[in-house]
Amino acid sequence: RDITVGGLLSQFSLFVPSQSAAALATRDAIEVEGGVVDGNRLMAPSTRTYLRKLLERLEQDTKIKVRVICPPPGLGRRDEAWKDFMRPLAKGLDLDTNSVVIVAEQRGPRMSFLSLSMGQKLQERFQYTFNNDFLRSIENRLGDPRNVGVQGTDEALRDSVENIAAALFDLTDREIEFRQTRSLYTRPWYRSFVPKEDVVKILGCHGM
């Protein structure tokens, strides 16, 4: 998928019924903290701060960018309003083909809370591990509306971002291990999301 901002402006084809242009008034309430953009108050301030620090550490340790976008309510992704929302973020998000983007919004009882995309370089680098199937498993499990209903949007977002960060930390750690010992796959890779106990362990190894 095209992970550039230009690609993000057009790639999401799922239709969300649009409200009036007045929905854009929520732009004044958008919270931006590093790579975390919350236009719908889906996270507590403490969670935004924690995720900013987590993603900064991830980028520092792995050179991989992960960005979280929670658009204001009422934006149809085929509407000009979606593009108007994304354009001002373009420079600050600094997206490229080595990025992962997490878009979180409540779209109804049967649609995932999450839309995940990754850049071409990451697809090529981790093609048999961190791939679109892996991202879909996170969308389907952690972004399931029933799960979000139980956890709340704040905890569901935190769990999802932590899972993706843990996967990327672990894969880059394995690359380092392989260069040192030539034993990249001595530990099996996760077929879907990373189990919670492993997330805690991996993040702890990286000071989070």
N, CA and C atoms as a LAMMPS dump frame, in Angstrom:
ITEM: TIMESTEP
0
ITEM: NUMBER OF ATOMS
624
ITEM: BOX BOUNDS ff ff ff
-5.0000000000000000e+02 5.0000000000000000e+02
-5.0000000000000000e+02 5.0000000000000000e+02
-5.0000000000000000e+02 5.0000000000000000e+02
ITEM: ATOMS id mol type element x y z
1 1 1 N 0.83 -1.195 0
2 1 2 C 0 0 0
3 1 3 C 0.869 1.252 0
4 2 1 N 0.304 2.33 -0.55
5 2 2 C 1.002 3.599 -0.576
6 2 3 C 0.884 4.234 0.799
7 3 1 N 2.015 4.354 1.506
8 3 2 C 1.994 4.858 2.864
9 3 3 C 2.39 6.322 2.927
10 4 1 N 2.62 6.956 1.795
11 4 2 C 2.887 8.385 1.796
12 4 3 C 1.615 9.127 2.139
13 5 1 N 1.753 10.376 2.511
14 5 2 C 0.563 11.149 2.841
15 5 3 C -0.369 11.239 1.649
16 6 1 N 0.206 11.398 0.449
17 6 2 C -0.631 11.422 -0.735
18 6 3 C -1.427 10.155 -0.884
19 7 1 N -0.799 9.035 -0.571
20 7 2 C -1.505 7.769 -0.636
21 7 3 C -2.587 7.677 0.411
22 8 1 N -2.283 8.167 1.611
23 8 2 C -3.278 8.12 2.672
24 8 3 C -4.497 8.963 2.347
25 9 1 N -4.293 10.017 1.599
26 9 2 C -5.415 10.885 1.256
27 9 3 C -6.446 10.151 0.408
28 10 1 N -6.001 9.124 -0.314
29 10 2 C -6.913 8.485 -1.255
30 10 3 C -7.122 7 -1.04
31 11 1 N -6.274 6.334 -0.246
32 11 2 C -6.301 4.877 -0.226
33 11 3 C -7.48 4.299 0.541
34 12 1 N -8.002 4.984 1.559
35 12 2 C -9.054 4.403 2.371
36 12 3 C -10.381 4.538 1.656
37 13 1 N -10.911 3.435 1.174
38 13 2 C -12.115 3.465 0.349
39 13 3 C -13.377 3.121 1.124
40 14 1 N -13.258 2.714 2.39
41 14 2 C -14.448 2.385 3.165
42 14 3 C -15.262 3.651 3.379
43 15 1 N -16.544 3.575 3.048
44 15 2 C -17.384 4.773 3.135
45 15 3 C -17.918 4.949 4.543
46 16 1 N -17.758 6.15 5.058
47 16 2 C -18.332 6.523 6.335
48 16 3 C -19.316 7.645 6.077
49 17 1 N -20.586 7.51 6.438
50 17 2 C -21.55 8.568 6.173
51 17 3 C -21.063 9.9 6.713
52 18 1 N -21.027 10.891 5.855
53 18 2 C -20.476 12.177 6.236
54 18 3 C -21.531 13.06 6.863
55 19 1 N -21.121 13.796 7.882
56 19 2 C -21.974 14.801 8.45
57 19 3 C -21.759 16.103 7.665
58 20 1 N -22.323 17.187 8.136
59 20 2 C -22.155 18.456 7.45
60 20 3 C -20.728 18.944 7.585
61 21 1 N -20.416 19.985 6.808
62 21 2 C -19.067 20.539 6.863
63 21 3 C -18.742 21.063 8.251
64 22 1 N -19.756 21.251 9.074
65 22 2 C -19.52 21.724 10.437
66 22 3 C -18.688 20.735 11.244
67 23 1 N -18.648 19.478 10.768
68 23 2 C -17.83 18.488 11.488
69 23 3 C -16.378 18.905 11.533
70 24 1 N -15.96 19.673 10.54
71 24 2 C -14.562 20.098 10.515
72 24 3 C -14.24 21.078 11.629
73 25 1 N -15.266 21.601 12.258
74 25 2 C -15.013 22.51 13.371
75 25 3 C -14.27 21.819 14.497
76 26 1 N -14.349 20.484 14.534
77 26 2 C -13.647 19.741 15.578
78 26 3 C -12.137 19.838 15.415
79 27 1 N -11.692 20.355 14.279
80 27 2 C -10.249 20.488 14.073
81 27 3 C -9.605 21.287 15.192
82 28 1 N -10.328 22.25 15.735
83 28 2 C -9.778 23.058 16.812
84 28 3 C -9.477 22.226 18.045
85 29 1 N -10.125 21.063 18.151
86 29 2 C -9.957 20.22 19.329
87 29 3 C -8.949 19.101 19.1
88 30 1 N -8.308 19.059 17.95
89 30 2 C -7.373 17.988 17.648
90 30 3 C -6.139 18.093 18.53
91 31 1 N -5.779 16.974 19.132
92 31 2 C -4.586 16.904 19.964
93 31 3 C -3.48 16.215 19.174
94 32 1 N -2.345 16.861 19.037
95 32 2 C -1.212 16.294 18.312
96 32 3 C -0.025 16.228 19.264
97 33 1 N 0.472 15.037 19.475
98 33 2 C 1.625 14.845 20.345
99 33 3 C 2.592 13.896 19.647
100 34 1 N 3.619 14.48 19.033
101 34 2 C 4.558 13.664 18.267
102 34 3 C 3.852 12.993 17.111
103 35 1 N 3.975 11.683 17.033
104 35 2 C 3.336 10.925 15.963
105 35 3 C 1.937 10.462 16.297
106 36 1 N 1.331 11.05 17.321
107 36 2 C -0.004 10.657 17.766
108 36 3 C -0.96 11.822 17.55
109 37 1 N -1.973 11.615 16.712
110 37 2 C -2.947 12.652 16.375
111 37 3 C -4.322 12.183 16.831
112 38 1 N -4.913 12.891 17.781
113 38 2 C -6.207 12.496 18.326
114 38 3 C -7.225 13.601 18.064
115 39 1 N -8.032 13.394 17.034
116 39 2 C -9.036 14.375 16.675
117 39 3 C -10.42 14.049 17.2
118 40 1 N -10.504 13.029 18.066
119 40 2 C -11.823 12.622 18.541
120 40 3 C -11.816 12.257 20.024
121 41 1 N -10.751 12.687 20.715
122 41 2 C -10.651 12.43 22.153
123 41 3 C -10.834 10.948 22.486
124 42 1 N -10.163 10.092 21.705
125 42 2 C -10.252 8.656 21.946
126 42 3 C -9.263 8.185 22.996
127 43 1 N -8.308 9.059 23.341
128 43 2 C -7.275 8.695 24.313
129 43 3 C -7.211 9.716 25.439
130 44 1 N -6.831 9.236 26.603
131 44 2 C -6.535 10.136 27.712
132 44 3 C -5.21 10.84 27.415
133 45 1 N -5 12.044 27.95
134 45 2 C -3.721 12.73 27.747
135 45 3 C -2.52 11.884 28.147
136 46 1 N -2.644 11.123 29.233
137 46 2 C -1.532 10.282 29.683
138 46 3 C -1.215 9.195 28.656
139 47 1 N -2.232 8.667 27.987
140 47 2 C -2.013 7.647 26.962
141 47 3 C -1.327 8.247 25.748
142 48 1 N -1.761 9.432 25.324
143 48 2 C -1.091 10.088 24.197
144 48 3 C 0.383 10.303 24.495
145 49 1 N 0.68 10.743 25.71
146 49 2 C 2.076 10.978 26.086
147 49 3 C 2.866 9.679 26.094
148 50 1 N 2.281 8.627 26.658
149 50 2 C 2.956 7.33 26.687
150 50 3 C 3.211 6.808 25.28
151 51 1 N 2.206 6.88 24.401
152 51 2 C 2.389 6.375 23.041
153 51 3 C 3.407 7.203 22.278
154 52 1 N 3.424 8.51 22.505
155 52 2 C 4.455 9.338 21.861
156 52 3 C 5.844 8.851 22.261
157 53 1 N 6.048 8.614 23.546
158 53 2 C 7.36 8.156 24.022
159 53 3 C 7.686 6.771 23.466
160 54 1 N 6.684 5.9 23.419
161 54 2 C 6.901 4.555 22.879
162 54 3 C 7.32 4.63 21.416
163 55 1 N 6.619 5.432 20.62
164 55 2 C 6.922 5.509 19.191
165 55 3 C 8.239 6.22 18.94
166 56 1 N 8.587 7.159 19.786
167 56 2 C 9.897 7.796 19.669
168 56 3 C 11.009 6.797 19.956
169 57 1 N 10.824 5.958 20.977
170 57 2 C 11.829 4.933 21.284
171 57 3 C 11.924 3.917 20.153
172 58 1 N 10.766 3.531 19.617
173 58 2 C 10.758 2.583 18.505
174 58 3 C 11.536 3.14 17.318
175 59 1 N 11.284 4.385 16.976
176 59 2 C 11.979 4.977 15.826
177 59 3 C 13.464 5.127 16.113
178 60 1 N 13.797 5.465 17.352
179 60 2 C 15.206 5.603 17.727
180 60 3 C 15.94 4.273 17.602
181 61 1 N 15.287 3.188 18.057
182 61 2 C 15.948 1.884 18.088
183 61 3 C 15.891 1.143 16.757
184 62 1 N 14.851 1.385 15.948
185 62 2 C 14.644 0.584 14.741
186 62 3 C 14.641 1.381 13.447
187 63 1 N 14.543 2.715 13.548
188 63 2 C 14.412 3.598 12.377
189 63 3 C 13.079 3.399 11.644
190 64 1 N 12.12 2.75 12.291
191 64 2 C 10.795 2.541 11.705
192 64 3 C 9.821 3.529 12.341
193 65 1 N 9.028 4.175 11.51
194 65 2 C 8.059 5.16 11.995
195 65 3 C 6.678 4.527 12.108
196 66 1 N 6.061 4.722 13.248
197 66 2 C 4.664 4.337 13.432
198 66 3 C 3.894 5.59 13.821
199 67 1 N 2.796 5.828 13.134
200 67 2 C 1.979 7.012 13.389
201 67 3 C 0.549 6.579 13.716
202 68 1 N -0.079 7.285 14.638
203 68 2 C -1.442 6.995 15.063
204 68 3 C -2.317 8.193 14.716
205 69 1 N -3.39 7.951 13.973
206 69 2 C -4.287 9.021 13.548
207 69 3 C -5.711 8.67 13.958
208 70 1 N -6.316 9.519 14.77
209 70 2 C -7.725 9.385 15.144
210 70 3 C -8.455 10.596 14.553
211 71 1 N -9.072 10.441 13.389
212 71 2 C -9.696 11.599 12.735
213 71 3 C -10.925 12.087 13.482
214 72 1 N -11.291 13.331 13.27
215 72 2 C -12.536 13.839 13.871
216 72 3 C -13.725 13.041 13.371
217 73 1 N -14.795 12.979 14.141
218 73 2 C -15.987 12.227 13.718
219 73 3 C -16.639 12.889 12.512
220 74 1 N -17.249 12.047 11.678
221 74 2 C -18.035 12.572 10.573
222 74 3 C -17.287 12.777 9.278
223 75 1 N -16.018 12.354 9.209
224 75 2 C -15.266 12.527 7.969
225 75 3 C -15.428 11.287 7.101
226 76 1 N -16.022 11.434 5.924
227 76 2 C -16.058 10.338 4.969
228 76 3 C -14.739 10.293 4.234
229 77 1 N -14.138 9.101 4.139
230 77 2 C -12.789 9.025 3.581
231 77 3 C -12.73 9.28 2.084
232 78 1 N -13.888 9.333 1.434
233 78 2 C -13.911 9.718 0.031
234 78 3 C -14.244 11.199 -0.137
235 79 1 N -14.438 11.881 0.968
236 79 2 C -14.84 13.273 0.927
237 79 3 C -13.627 14.19 0.901
238 80 1 N -13.837 15.415 0.428
239 80 2 C -12.787 16.423 0.479
240 80 3 C -12.426 16.739 1.925
241 81 1 N -13.387 16.56 2.843
242 81 2 C -13.111 16.847 4.248
243 81 3 C -11.969 15.981 4.78
244 82 1 N -11.912 14.72 4.311
245 82 2 C -10.807 13.827 4.73
246 82 3 C -9.476 14.384 4.259
247 83 1 N -9.41 14.828 3.02
248 83 2 C -8.172 15.392 2.491
249 83 3 C -7.826 16.69 3.211
250 84 1 N -8.841 17.487 3.512
251 84 2 C -8.602 18.735 4.23
252 84 3 C -8.038 18.472 5.623
253 85 1 N -8.471 17.36 6.216
254 85 2 C -7.947 16.99 7.532
255 85 3 C -6.502 16.515 7.442
256 86 1 N -6.204 15.708 6.41
257 86 2 C -4.879 15.106 6.311
258 86 3 C -3.795 16.068 5.839
259 87 1 N -4.134 16.971 4.937
260 87 2 C -3.1 17.818 4.324
261 87 3 C -2.253 18.573 5.347
262 88 1 N -2.855 19.227 6.35
263 88 2 C -2.018 19.956 7.306
264 88 3 C -1.09 19.063 8.126
265 89 1 N -1.406 17.754 8.171
266 89 2 C -0.584 16.832 8.947
267 89 3 C 0.612 16.318 8.166
268 90 1 N 0.618 16.558 6.862
269 90 2 C 1.579 15.91 5.98
270 90 3 C 3.026 16.106 6.428
271 91 1 N 3.415 17.324 6.688
272 91 2 C 4.805 17.596 7.033
273 91 3 C 5.168 17.002 8.383
274 92 1 N 4.281 17.186 9.36
275 92 2 C 4.586 16.725 10.698
276 92 3 C 4.631 15.214 10.829
277 93 1 N 3.811 14.504 10.062
278 93 2 C 3.79 13.05 10.146
279 93 3 C 5.046 12.414 9.565
280 94 1 N 5.622 13.065 8.561
281 94 2 C 6.882 12.6 7.973
282 94 3 C 6.791 11.133 7.543
283 95 1 N 5.727 10.796 6.827
284 95 2 C 5.517 9.418 6.398
285 95 3 C 6.367 9.07 5.193
286 96 1 N 6.786 7.819 5.129
287 96 2 C 7.516 7.329 3.977
288 96 3 C 7.261 5.831 3.85
289 97 1 N 8.018 5.169 2.992
290 97 2 C 7.77 3.749 2.745
291 97 3 C 8.313 2.852 3.851
292 98 1 N 8.884 3.468 4.886
293 98 2 C 9.362 2.721 6.051
294 98 3 C 8.478 3.01 7.264
295 99 1 N 7.188 3.244 6.998
296 99 2 C 6.256 3.662 8.042
297 99 3 C 5.098 2.683 8.188
298 100 1 N 4.505 2.723 9.375
299 100 2 C 3.237 2.048 9.644
300 100 3 C 2.263 3.116 10.122
301 101 1 N 1.052 3.092 9.604
302 101 2 C 0.029 4.054 10.011
303 101 3 C -1.156 3.306 10.612
304 102 1 N -1.569 3.761 11.787
305 102 2 C -2.73 3.219 12.486
306 102 3 C -3.806 4.3 12.483
307 103 1 N -4.905 4.037 11.798
308 103 2 C -6.044 4.944 11.818
309 103 3 C -7.114 4.303 12.692
310 104 1 N -7.57 5.043 13.703
311 104 2 C -8.553 4.516 14.652
312 104 3 C -9.794 5.388 14.65
313 105 1 N -10.938 4.77 14.414
314 105 2 C -12.209 5.483 14.467
315 105 3 C -13.334 4.472 14.642
316 106 1 N -14.365 4.891 15.319
317 106 2 C -15.528 4.03 15.543
318 106 3 C -16.469 4.165 14.351
319 107 1 N -16.638 3.046 13.623
320 107 2 C -17.369 3.092 12.355
321 107 3 C -18.605 2.211 12.349
322 108 1 N -19.041 1.801 13.505
323 108 2 C -20.228 0.966 13.547
324 108 3 C -19.962 -0.372 14.207
325 109 1 N -21.009 -1.125 14.531
326 109 2 C -20.871 -2.357 15.304
327 109 3 C -20.241 -3.519 14.554
328 110 1 N -20.096 -3.424 13.239
329 110 2 C -19.553 -4.552 12.483
330 110 3 C -18.234 -4.22 11.78
331 111 1 N -17.697 -3.05 12.028
332 111 2 C -16.479 -2.64 11.339
333 111 3 C -15.367 -2.421 12.351
334 112 1 N -14.163 -2.863 11.99
335 112 2 C -13.038 -2.753 12.906
336 112 3 C -12.779 -1.304 13.295
337 113 1 N -12.369 -1.137 14.525
338 113 2 C -11.963 0.156 15.068
339 113 3 C -10.665 0.63 14.425
340 114 1 N -9.921 -0.292 13.816
341 114 2 C -8.576 0.002 13.314
342 114 3 C -8.463 -0.202 11.809
343 115 1 N -7.678 0.655 11.165
344 115 2 C -7.241 0.451 9.784
345 115 3 C -5.725 0.605 9.788
346 116 1 N -5.014 -0.464 9.429
347 116 2 C -3.558 -0.485 9.514
348 116 3 C -2.943 -0.59 8.126
349 117 1 N -1.902 0.183 7.902
350 117 2 C -1.19 0.151 6.624
351 117 3 C 0.304 0.251 6.875
352 118 1 N 1.068 -0.323 5.964
353 118 2 C 2.523 -0.212 6.053
354 118 3 C 3.101 0.134 4.696
355 119 1 N 4.3 0.718 4.718
356 119 2 C 4.975 1.114 3.494
357 119 3 C 5.642 -0.049 2.785
358 120 1 N 5.987 0.198 1.529
359 120 2 C 6.541 -0.842 0.669
360 120 3 C 7.864 -1.404 1.198
361 121 1 N 8.716 -0.542 1.73
362 121 2 C 10.008 -1.025 2.235
363 121 3 C 9.827 -2.01 3.381
364 122 1 N 8.864 -1.738 4.242
365 122 2 C 8.61 -2.674 5.344
366 122 3 C 8.051 -3.986 4.83
367 123 1 N 7.174 -3.92 3.83
368 123 2 C 6.633 -5.15 3.253
369 123 3 C 7.75 -6.008 2.683
370 124 1 N 8.687 -5.377 2.014
371 124 2 C 9.798 -6.121 1.42
372 124 3 C 10.745 -6.656 2.491
373 125 1 N 10.961 -5.883 3.531
374 125 2 C 11.9 -6.268 4.585
375 125 3 C 11.384 -7.421 5.429
376 126 1 N 10.086 -7.388 5.765
377 126 2 C 9.509 -8.379 6.671
378 126 3 C 8.404 -9.183 5.99
379 127 1 N 8.59 -9.539 4.739
380 127 2 C 7.501 -10.062 3.927
381 127 3 C 6.881 -11.349 4.454
382 128 1 N 7.614 -12.17 5.188
383 128 2 C 7.042 -13.424 5.672
384 128 3 C 6.665 -13.364 7.152
385 129 1 N 6.814 -12.211 7.768
386 129 2 C 6.525 -12.087 9.202
387 129 3 C 5.566 -10.931 9.459
388 130 1 N 6.092 -9.732 9.469
389 130 2 C 5.25 -8.553 9.674
390 130 3 C 4.671 -8.154 8.322
391 131 1 N 3.534 -8.756 7.986
392 131 2 C 2.944 -8.543 6.67
393 131 3 C 1.484 -8.126 6.829
394 132 1 N 0.772 -8.027 5.719
395 132 2 C -0.62 -7.579 5.783
396 132 3 C -1.506 -8.562 6.547
397 133 1 N -1.184 -9.851 6.48
398 133 2 C -1.951 -10.822 7.249
399 133 3 C -1.798 -10.574 8.755
400 134 1 N -0.579 -10.232 9.153
401 134 2 C -0.34 -9.938 10.567
402 134 3 C -1.126 -8.697 10.988
403 135 1 N -1.108 -7.663 10.142
404 135 2 C -1.859 -6.443 10.465
405 135 3 C -3.357 -6.719 10.533
406 136 1 N -3.856 -7.556 9.616
407 136 2 C -5.288 -7.868 9.634
408 136 3 C -5.673 -8.592 10.924
409 137 1 N -4.768 -9.424 11.435
410 137 2 C -5.079 -10.143 12.672
411 137 3 C -5.232 -9.168 13.836
412 138 1 N -4.44 -8.103 13.843
413 138 2 C -4.567 -7.092 14.891
414 138 3 C -5.864 -6.308 14.708
415 139 1 N -6.175 -5.959 13.463
416 139 2 C -7.435 -5.276 13.192
417 139 3 C -8.624 -6.111 13.683
418 140 1 N -8.579 -7.388 13.351
419 140 2 C -9.737 -8.249 13.637
420 140 3 C -9.887 -8.577 15.114
421 141 1 N -8.779 -8.678 15.826
422 141 2 C -8.865 -9.041 17.244
423 141 3 C -8.926 -7.799 18.14
424 142 1 N -7.898 -6.979 18.06
425 142 2 C -7.823 -5.829 18.963
426 142 3 C -8.752 -4.695 18.534
427 143 1 N -9.068 -4.654 17.223
428 143 2 C -9.966 -3.622 16.735
429 143 3 C -11.415 -4.06 16.644
430 144 1 N -11.707 -5.282 17.059
431 144 2 C -13.084 -5.779 17.042
432 144 3 C -13.957 -4.859 17.898
433 145 1 N -15.079 -4.375 17.364
434 145 2 C -15.945 -3.474 18.141
435 145 3 C -16.36 -4.044 19.497
436 146 1 N -16.506 -5.368 19.583
437 146 2 C -16.866 -5.964 20.871
438 146 3 C -15.736 -5.808 21.871
439 147 1 N -14.501 -5.983 21.408
440 147 2 C -13.342 -5.793 22.277
441 147 3 C -13.23 -4.335 22.709
442 148 1 N -13.429 -3.424 21.754
443 148 2 C -13.342 -1.996 22.058
444 148 3 C -14.452 -1.6 23.03
445 149 1 N -15.626 -2.216 22.877
446 149 2 C -16.725 -1.921 23.777
447 149 3 C -16.423 -2.305 25.212
448 150 1 N -15.689 -3.405 25.39
449 150 2 C -15.322 -3.864 26.732
450 150 3 C -14.169 -3.037 27.29
451 151 1 N -13.133 -2.824 26.463
452 151 2 C -11.931 -2.139 26.93
453 151 3 C -12.072 -0.621 26.971
454 152 1 N -12.824 -0.086 26.026
455 152 2 C -12.822 1.356 25.82
456 152 3 C -11.785 1.714 24.76
457 153 1 N -11.968 2.844 24.119
458 153 2 C -11.077 3.219 23.015
459 153 3 C -9.657 3.465 23.49
460 154 1 N -9.493 4.02 24.675
461 154 2 C -8.161 4.342 25.19
462 154 3 C -7.314 3.081 25.334
463 155 1 N -7.845 2.092 26.035
464 155 2 C -7.091 0.857 26.267
465 155 3 C -6.914 0.064 24.982
466 156 1 N -7.932 0.055 24.122
467 156 2 C -7.825 -0.68 22.863
468 156 3 C -6.723 -0.087 21.988
469 157 1 N -6.629 1.229 21.937
470 157 2 C -5.567 1.869 21.158
471 157 3 C -4.202 1.575 21.751
472 158 1 N -4.096 1.669 23.041
473 158 2 C -2.822 1.4 23.7
474 158 3 C -2.36 -0.027 23.413
475 159 1 N -3.268 -0.995 23.562
476 159 2 C -2.913 -2.39 23.305
477 159 3 C -2.48 -2.597 21.856
478 160 1 N -3.177 -1.958 20.92
479 160 2 C -2.878 -2.142 19.503
480 160 3 C -1.515 -1.567 19.142
481 161 1 N -1.24 -0.363 19.614
482 161 2 C 0.046 0.267 19.311
483 161 3 C 1.177 -0.502 19.969
484 162 1 N 0.972 -0.938 21.203
485 162 2 C 2.001 -1.726 21.887
486 162 3 C 2.275 -3.019 21.13
487 163 1 N 1.246 -3.661 20.601
488 163 2 C 1.425 -4.923 19.886
489 163 3 C 2.265 -4.724 18.642
490 164 1 N 1.957 -3.676 17.893
491 164 2 C 2.724 -3.395 16.673
492 164 3 C 4.156 -3.008 17.015
493 165 1 N 4.33 -2.18 18.041
494 165 2 C 5.679 -1.788 18.446
495 165 3 C 6.488 -2.995 18.893
496 166 1 N 5.869 -3.876 19.684
497 166 2 C 6.577 -5.071 20.154
498 166 3 C 6.997 -5.954 18.99
499 167 1 N 6.121 -6.111 18.006
500 167 2 C 6.462 -6.924 16.835
501 167 3 C 7.662 -6.341 16.102
502 168 1 N 7.684 -5.035 15.913
503 168 2 C 8.785 -4.399 15.176
504 168 3 C 10.077 -4.398 15.983
505 169 1 N 9.977 -4.176 17.292
506 169 2 C 11.161 -4.306 18.144
507 169 3 C 11.739 -5.715 18.019
508 170 1 N 10.878 -6.718 18.119
509 170 2 C 11.333 -8.107 18.123
510 170 3 C 11.972 -8.486 16.793
511 171 1 N 11.372 -8.06 15.704
512 171 2 C 11.928 -8.401 14.399
513 171 3 C 13.299 -7.757 14.173
514 172 1 N 13.443 -6.506 14.574
515 172 2 C 14.753 -5.862 14.402
516 172 3 C 15.783 -6.47 15.356
517 173 1 N 15.351 -6.888 16.544
518 173 2 C 16.262 -7.593 17.455
519 173 3 C 16.716 -8.908 16.831
520 174 1 N 15.81 -9.588 16.148
521 174 2 C 16.158 -10.852 15.49
522 174 3 C 17.156 -10.613 14.355
523 175 1 N 16.996 -9.502 13.647
524 175 2 C 17.957 -9.179 12.59
525 175 3 C 19.354 -8.99 13.163
526 176 1 N 19.44 -8.293 14.299
527 176 2 C 20.741 -8.107 14.953
528 176 3 C 21.3 -9.448 15.396
529 177 1 N 20.444 -10.276 15.977
530 177 2 C 20.857 -11.608 16.409
531 177 3 C 21.357 -12.436 15.234
532 178 1 N 20.671 -12.307 14.087
533 178 2 C 21.072 -13.067 12.912
534 178 3 C 22.456 -12.634 12.42
535 179 1 N 22.692 -11.329 12.418
536 179 2 C 24.002 -10.841 11.967
537 179 3 C 25.117 -11.342 12.869
538 180 1 N 24.776 -11.557 14.139
539 180 2 C 25.793 -12.005 15.091
540 180 3 C 25.947 -13.514 15.126
541 181 1 N 24.836 -14.25 14.949
542 181 2 C 24.879 -15.698 15.141
543 181 3 C 24.358 -16.497 13.952
544 182 1 N 23.791 -15.799 12.948
545 182 2 C 23.182 -16.466 11.794
546 182 3 C 22.042 -17.383 12.213
547 183 1 N 21.286 -16.968 13.227
548 183 2 C 20.201 -17.818 13.726
549 183 3 C 18.896 -17.019 13.817
550 184 1 N 18.471 -16.446 12.689
551 184 2 C 17.318 -15.554 12.673
552 184 3 C 16.037 -16.235 13.124
553 185 1 N 15.837 -17.491 12.751
554 185 2 C 14.558 -18.132 13.023
555 185 3 C 14.676 -19.269 14.024
556 186 1 N 15.558 -19.11 15.002
557 186 2 C 15.624 -20.117 16.055
558 186 3 C 14.39 -20.047 16.949
559 187 1 N 13.746 -18.872 17.008
560 187 2 C 12.486 -18.712 17.739
561 187 3 C 11.365 -18.516 16.73
562 188 1 N 10.289 -19.259 16.838
563 188 2 C 9.206 -19.112 15.862
564 188 3 C 8.577 -17.728 15.937
565 189 1 N 8.143 -17.227 14.785
566 189 2 C 7.465 -15.941 14.734
567 189 3 C 5.984 -16.134 15.013
568 190 1 N 5.371 -15.074 15.51
569 190 2 C 3.95 -15.112 15.838
570 190 3 C 3.128 -15.179 14.555
571 191 1 N 2.169 -16.071 14.506
572 191 2 C 1.336 -16.207 13.312
573 191 3 C 0.321 -15.079 13.214
574 192 1 N 0.017 -14.468 14.361
575 192 2 C -0.921 -13.344 14.343
576 192 3 C -0.388 -12.297 15.318
577 193 1 N -1.228 -11.743 16.141
578 193 2 C -0.809 -10.713 17.091
579 193 3 C 0.182 -11.288 18.1
580 194 1 N 0.925 -10.395 18.763
581 194 2 C 1.889 -10.809 19.785
582 194 3 C 1.139 -10.993 21.111
583 195 1 N 1.292 -12.138 21.784
584 195 2 C 0.619 -12.343 23.074
585 195 3 C 1.011 -11.267 24.089
586 196 1 N 0.071 -10.922 24.963
587 196 2 C 0.268 -9.825 25.903
588 196 3 C 1.526 -10.007 26.739
589 197 1 N 1.765 -11.235 27.226
590 197 2 C 2.93 -11.452 28.084
591 197 3 C 4.239 -11.202 27.326
592 198 1 N 4.252 -11.499 26.031
593 198 2 C 5.439 -11.236 25.219
594 198 3 C 5.581 -9.752 24.923
595 199 1 N 4.453 -9.06 24.74
596 199 2 C 4.505 -7.611 24.541
597 199 3 C 5.183 -6.947 25.73
598 200 1 N 4.76 -7.318 26.94
599 200 2 C 5.335 -6.733 28.149
600 200 3 C 6.834 -6.999 28.219
601 201 1 N 7.232 -8.216 27.903
602 201 2 C 8.648 -8.584 27.972
603 201 3 C 9.476 -7.825 26.939
604 202 1 N 8.983 -7.768 25.714
605 202 2 C 9.726 -7.094 24.634
606 202 3 C 9.857 -5.605 24.906
607 203 1 N 8.749 -4.969 25.29
608 203 2 C 8.813 -3.543 25.569
609 203 3 C 9.718 -3.25 26.754
610 204 1 N 9.697 -4.133 27.744
611 204 2 C 10.578 -3.951 28.89
612 204 3 C 12.049 -3.991 28.51
613 205 1 N 12.386 -4.842 27.555
614 205 2 C 13.782 -4.925 27.077
615 205 3 C 14.22 -3.644 26.385
616 206 1 N 13.246 -2.836 25.96
617 206 2 C 13.557 -1.577 25.289
618 206 3 C 13.225 -0.369 26.159
619 207 1 N 13.141 -0.604 27.456
620 207 2 C 12.978 0.495 28.4
621 207 3 C 11.596 1.088 28.451
622 208 1 N 10.572 0.323 28.028
623 208 2 C 9.206 0.838 28.047
624 208 3 C 8.307 -0.009 28.97
